[in-house]
Amino acid sequence: MTLELGSWRWIRKNPAQLFNRLGIFNPIKAHRTRRVLRRHPSFFDFLTRAAFSSRRWLPSDDFREQVRRRARALASRRRGLSADMSRT
């Protein structure tokens, strides 16, 4: 998540961070973590509220299965269409 919230700047300042297994996704220095938490409180509040109220916005089992079937049908149609186009 912090990659989108400022890690590119940190990587520019410290390119060795790229070679750390967790460094590309997480700020290595503690003050950088605090900065992200300080600069994005409304975003983190939104994520927290969304996670705790997932029953309100996640689709029910029946509707989820219906959407999944429609998505798979659409994907298979698109794959068939792209296969037809590559043959011409």
Secondary structure, 3 states (H helix, E strand, C coil): CCHHHHHHHHHHHCHHHHHCCCCCCCCCCHHHHHHHHHHCHHHHHHHHHHHHCHHHHCCCHHHHHHHHHHHHHHHHHHHHHHHHHHHC
